[in-house]
Amino acid sequence: MILMARQLHHRVLAALGQALSLELTAVQQYLTHAALLEAWGDPLTADRFRQETVEEMRHSERIIQRMVSLGLAPAASQLQPVATATDLRGLLEVNTLLEDQLVRHYAEAQRFCQLVGDAEQAAFFSELLAEETAHAQDLAQWLRELNGPGVNSIHSPDLRPPARAA
């Protein structure tokens, strides 16, 4: 049973719902990309994408827990279609775009919460912003490494996925 929702600004409520939609979109996209990489014969990179899925699922869980604690029924209303590509570089490019979208969303949500004096929600969005910013930077670095000289195919040793930063 969901309790009566605490009085929150309607834009804060909308930001939580949009955050859940974006995180679940990321889960769907990373799972799809892992399956593609498996089909392309790259199980090592597929495993890295599965790790990304777990992180996004944890974010989704935290958002749901936050919504429930606020008396809200979680509802991810609009998952975006999965963006695909024909190679690893392309997958990283579309994932970087999605991560950038998450970073922008969390930055705006944090800023708005501060503006309306909701320090608790601002802190929540700030934590997610820091994690997604680090994640976006990891992906951007991986993409830069792949775009380096001498990297020609998915089976090149230079394409091995770097370990996730802790």
MOZICOR-V673085 format. One line per field, one symbol per residue. phi: phi as a letter, one per 20 degrees, with the letter a starting at -180 (. if undefined). A space follows every 50 residues. Layout:
BEGIN
phi=???
END
This chain:
BEGIN
phi=.efffffcffffffffffffffffffggfffffffffffencfffgffff ffgffffffgffffgffffendefbeebefffecbdbfgfffffffffff ffffffffffgfgffemeffffffffffgffffffffffffgffffeffn ddcfefgfegfffffe
END
